[in-house]
Amino acid sequence: MKKTNDFGRDSIPLLVLKISIPFMFAQFVNVLYSIVDRIYVGNIPVTGADALAGVGVCAPIVTLLSSFGTLFGIGGSVLFSVRLGAGDEKGARRILGNSFTLMLIISVILTIFFLLTKEYLLSWFGASEVTFPYADSYMTIYTAGTVFALLSMGMNYFITAQGFPLLGMMTTLIGAVINIVLDPVFIFLFHMDIAGAAVATVIAQTASCAFVLCTLRRKKMKIPLVLMRPERQLGMQIVKIGFSPFLILATDSIIIIALNAVLQHYGGPEYGDTLVTAATIVQSYMLLITSPMLGITGGSQPLISFNYGANRPDRIRKTFFWVLMLCFCFTAVMFLISRIMPQYFVRIFTDNPEYEELAVWGIRAFTLMIVPLSFQYVIVDGLTALGMTKTSLSLSLIRKSLYFGATCILPLFFAARTAFYAEPLADGLAAALSCTVFFFVYRRYLRGEGRLKDIRI
């Protein structure tokens, strides 16, 4: 296995492309897990629309489980990259081992907790009498595979952090291909319906997990994976760094819950399930935008952290610029696509004219401010990579608070579906605030006027 990327000396534009593009593609492929499930579920004869709404109700729990992968994955890999940049391989090895052990422990705890409370949670999250059986079936099976989901996602960050973004991409590619192949087998051939979609997903995540662990265990890796007894102080450092991206994803769950509950409440028995189904399709489309963006910004984090550890603010400055350019171009293209052809995406899920019209309108509403949103993503993830978790977390929480508030308030004065405008309203305001805050942070830290307090383990 040949290491092809030198974070300290290679050209920054080339490194950003070589690291972020594979990670972007990996995140795009990863989103196929949920989208492929929803496509097949939406096309189940007779019950497809209700089953799709059931999967949408499960989305907050799926997102919340994933957020714990970022808590230890991003938190650990940022510290890991800083140690590598400083030439401290012993410290990097401790971080890798502790992150793995902590992920194992938390995944077991989460599995038990969600299996015991899922019925109450699904009812609170917007499941109706019609959609509850579908949501319950999907969630029971999916939750049983929590260990594999968290490890495959969280430990994959450490592969990229060691300079192997293509292997990181392979992790999600393996899982997505297996999921795509198995979904129609379990759903239609074995007549398992929505339960079949969950089984296919768990098998795919298990395969991804096996690939990640085998890759990190190879002796040719600079820092191979070993199981370690968790250290309290180091664990707190990992959680401190990872808390910002964790809370960003965790609050996504709260917003999805609020959106589903608001749509169900104000839509009423006649229109509530229709709105939730359309929102599920719209949220699936948004994943095609936000997940690749997270891939770009997340893929660049080891590069920023490495050069932070190496005391190279000039390379950090260049990394921010090129990552922003990449995100800006990507969101500009997706904005145009959202205006021109969202109907083709919606038709993959349903051929019902009512659902199609509502979902197409919803996509155009949701994506009004995705170009400014790219600035928010780059700034928040970049500051996290520099260890500025309080600032990045504050910026993210402000956006989520605006989103949550608008979701709850808009339907009070207008129609139920105006809740869809909460996304662009929050995106635009939060992007303006983030750019203003970052301007001052940029001047202070990236122009050599100051350095962040060194991260220690």
N, C-alpha and C positions, 0 to 999 in steps of 0.2 A: 504494500500500500504506500504510495508516494504522496507526500504532502506537497500540494501545489500552490498554497497561498501563504505568503509571508506578510502578516498584518503590520509589521513594523517598517517594511521597505518597499513593497510593491506599490505600483501606481494606484492612487485612491479611486479614480473613476473606474479603473479596471477591476479593482477589488470589490467595489460596490456592485458592479454588474455580476461578477463571478460568485458573489456570496448572496446578494439580495434576490437576484433573478431565480436561482434554484429554490431559495426559501419561499419566494413569492409563488412559484409554481407548486411547491409542496403544499402551501396553504390552500391554493386553489384546488388542488387534488383532494386535500383533506376535507374541504367543504362538500365534496361529492358524497361523503358519507351520509350527511343529512339530506342533501338534495335528491340523491338517487332514491333513498328511502321514501321521500315524499312524493317523488314522481310515480313510483310503482304503487304506493299506497293510494294516491289520488286516482289511479286507474283501476282499482279493484272494482269489479262489477257491483252495481247497486249501492254498496255501502262506502264507496271511495271518498266522497265528499266529507261524510261524518268521520271516517277514519283519519282523513287528513287533518281535520280540526282537532282530533285527539292527539295526533303527533305534535301539532302546534302547541297544545296545552303542556306537553312534556318538554318542550324546548327550554323553558327556564331551568329545569332540573339538569338537563344535558349541559347547558351552558355553565351552570354552577359547578358541576363536577369537573368540567374542563378547566375552570378557573383555578382549581387546586393544582393542576398540572403546571400552570404558569407560575403559581406561587413559589414552588420549589425549583421549577425548571429555569425560569428567567432569573429568579433570585439567586440560585446557585450558579448559573452559567455566567452572570455578570461578575460575581466575585471570582469565579474560576478564571475568566479572561483577564481580570486585573492582575491576579497572581501570576498568570503566564507571562503577561507583559512585563512584570517586575522580575521575571526569572525565578520565581519561587514555585518549583514543581512539587515540592513536598506539601505546601499549602494548598495548591490546586488539587492534589490527590485527596486531601482531607475533605475539601469542599464537595468533590464528586461523590465520594463514599457516603458522606453525611446526607447529601441531597437524595440519594437513592434510598437510603434507609428511612428517611422521613417520609418519602413518597409511599413506600410500602405500608408504613404504619397508618398514615392518614387515609389511604385508599380502603383499608380494612374497616376503619371506623366509619367512613362515609357509606360503605356498602351496608353495614348493619343499620345505620341511622335511617337511610332512605327506604330500605325495605320495610322497616317498622312504621314509618310515618307517611308513606306514599299516598295512601288513600285520603288522608286529611289534606295533604299538600295539593293533590290534583283537584280536589273540590275547591280549595281556596284559590287556585290558579286559573279558574275559569271553565272547568269542565262542567258540561250540562248533563242531564240524565241520559241524553242520547250519546254524547261523546265520551262519557266516563269509562265504559267498558273497554273501549279502544285504547284510551290513554293508560289505563291500569295494566292492560296486557303488555303494551310496548314498554312501559316503565319498569315493570317487574323484571323482565329479561335483560333490558339494557343495564339496569343498576347492578345486576349480578356480575357484569363484566367490568366494573369500575376499576379494578386493579390493573387490568390490561390497558384500559383507556388512558389512565393517568400516567403509567410508566412509559407507554409509547410516545405520548405527547411531551411529557416533562423531560425525559432523558434524551430525547432527540436534540434538544438545545445544546447538549454537551458534545454531540458529534460535530455540529456546525462550529462550535467554539474552538474545536481543535483543528479547524481548517479544512473540513470535509463537507461542504454544503451539498454536493451531489449525493453523498450517502444519506444525508438528512432528507433529501428529496425522495430517495428510494423508500424510506420508511413509510411515508404517506402514500406513495404510489402503489406499493405492495398492498396496503390495506384497502385502498380505493378500488383497485382492480378486482380483488377478491370479493369486495362488497357488491360491486356492479354485477359480477358473474353469479353470485349466490342469491341475490335478491329475487329475481324472477323464479329461481328454482324453489326456494322456500315459500314464497308468496303464492305463486300460481300452480307450480307442478305438485308441490306437497300440500296445497290448499291450506296453508297456515295463516294466510292473510296478514294482518298487521304484526302478529307474533313472528312470522317468518322474516319480516324486515328487521326486527330487533335481533333475532338469532344470527342473521347474516352479518349485521354490524358487529356483534360481539366476536364472531369468528374472525372477521377482518382485523379487528383491533388486537386480538390475540396474536395473529401473524405479524403485525407491525411491531408489537412488543417484543416478540422473539427475535426479530431482526435487529432492533435497537440494542438489546442486551448482548446479543452475540457479537455485534459490531464493536461495542464498547469493551468487551472482554478480550478482544484480539490483542496479542502482545505487541503488534506493530503500531497500535495507538500510542501516542506520546504519553498519555495518562490513562492507563487501562482502568476499568471499573472493578472496584473491590467493595465488599460489604463491610461497613464499619459501624461500631457502636456510636449512636448519635451523641454529639457534644452539645451541651445546652447553650453555651455562648455562641458557638458557630451557627447552631440552628437559628438562634435569634437574629444573627446577622443575615442569614439567608432569607428569613421571613421578612425582615426589615426592607431589604432590597426588592423582594418579590411582591410585597404587599400592594404596591401601586398597580402593577398589571393585574394582580389577582382581584383587587377591588373594582378595577375597570370592567373586567368580565363578569364579576359577581353582580355588580349593579346593572349590567345588561339583563340579567335574569329578572331583577326587580321591575325593570321597564317593560319587559315582555309580559310579565305577570299583570302589571298595571294596564297595559294595552289590551290584553285579552279580556280582563275583567271589565274594563270600561266599555269595550265593544259589545260584550255579552249583556251588560246591564242596560246600556242605552239603546242597543239594538232590539232588545226584548226577545221573547220566544219566537217571533216570526222572522227576525232579521239578524239576531245575535250570532248564530252558528255560521251564517253566510259571511258576516264580517270577519269572524275569526278565521274561517277558511281562506278568505282573500288575504288577510294579514299574514297568514302562514306562507302563502305564495310570495308576497312582497318581501317578507323577511328572508326567504330563501334567495331571492334576487339580490338583496343587500349583502348577503354573505359572499356573493361573487365579487363584490367591491371591497368590503371591509377586510375579508380574510387575506386576499393578496396584498392589500396595503399593510396589514399586520406582518405579512411575510417579508415585505421590503424593509420596514422599520425594525422588525425583530431580527432579521438577518444581519442588519448593520450594527446591532448592539454589541456583539463581541468585538467588532472592529473598533468601535468607539471606546469600549472599556479597555481593550488591549493598549491602545495608544494613550489612554488616560494613565494606565499603570506605567507606561514607558515615558510619561511626561512629554507628550508630543501634541500640544494644543493646535499646532498648525495642521496636522493631519486630522484632528477632530473637526476643525472648522471646515476643511474640504469635504469630509464625510457628510456632515450635515447638509452642505450645499447640494451634493450630487444625489443624496437620498431624496431630498426635497424635489429636485428636478424629475426624478424617476416617478415619484408619487403624483406629482402635478400632471405629468403627461398621461399617466394611467387613468387618473380620475377624469381628465378632460375627455379622453376617448370614451369612457364608460358613461359620461354625461350625455354625449351625443347619441350613443346607442340607446340609452334610456328614453330619449326623446323620439327616436325613429322606429325602433322595432321591439318594444317590450312585449307585444302581443304574441310573438313567436315563442318567447320563454313561457308565458302563461299557458299557452296551448299544450305544452308538455304535461302539465298537471291536470287540466280539465278541458272538456269541450262544452261545458255549460256556459251559454252566452252571458248569464247574469254574473257568474263568478269571473268570467273573462273581462267583462267591461269594468267591474269594480277593481280587480287586481291590476289592470293596465293603468287605470287612473291612479291607484295607490303607488305604483312604481314611479310614475312621473312626479308625484307629490314628494315621496320619500327622497328622491335623488336631486332635488332642487339645489342643495348646497353641498354636494359631495366634493366639489373642487376645493372650497375652503376647508372642508373636513381633512383633506390631505395634510394641511399645515398643522392641524391639531395633532394628528397621529405622529408626524415626524418629531414635533416638539416634545410631546409627552414621553414617547419611547426613548428619544435621545437624552432627555434629562434623567430618565431612569438609569440609562447606561452610565451616566456620569455620577450616579449615586445621589442625585438630587430628588429623592423620593417624595419629600414633603411638597415640593413645588409641583412635580408632575402629578401627584395624587390630587392636589388641590384643583389643578386645572381640569383634570378628568371629572372630578366630583361636581364641579360647577356645571359642566356640560350635562352630566347625568341628571342633576337636580333640575336644570332648565327643561330637559326632556320629560322627566317625570311630572313636573308641575304642569307643563303644557298639555301633556296627555290627559291629565285629570280635569283641567280647567276648560279647554276648548269645547268639549261636548256639552258642558253646562250651558253655554250660550249659543251654540250652533248645533248642526246635525252630528250624529254619532261618528260618522266617518271623518269629520274634521280632525279627529285625534291623529290622523295620518300626517298632518302638518306639523306635529310636535317635533319630528325628526329634523326637518330643514331649519326650523326656527332655532332649535338648540345648537345645531351645527354651525350656523352662521354667526351667532353671538359668541359661542365658545371659541371659534377660530380667531375672531377679532381680539378677544381677550388674551388668548395664548400668544399670538404674535406680539402684542404689546409687552407682555411679561418677558417673553424670550428676548426681545430687543435689549432689555437691560441686563439680563443674564448673559447674553452673548457678549456684550461690551465688557462685562466684568471678568468673565472666566475664559473666554476664548480669544481675547486680544492680549492676553498675557498680563492683565491687571490684577489677577488673583488666581488662586488655585483652590479647588475644593479640599476640604480636610481629607487626608489620606484614609482610605478604607483599610481597616485592619481586621485580622482574624485571630 
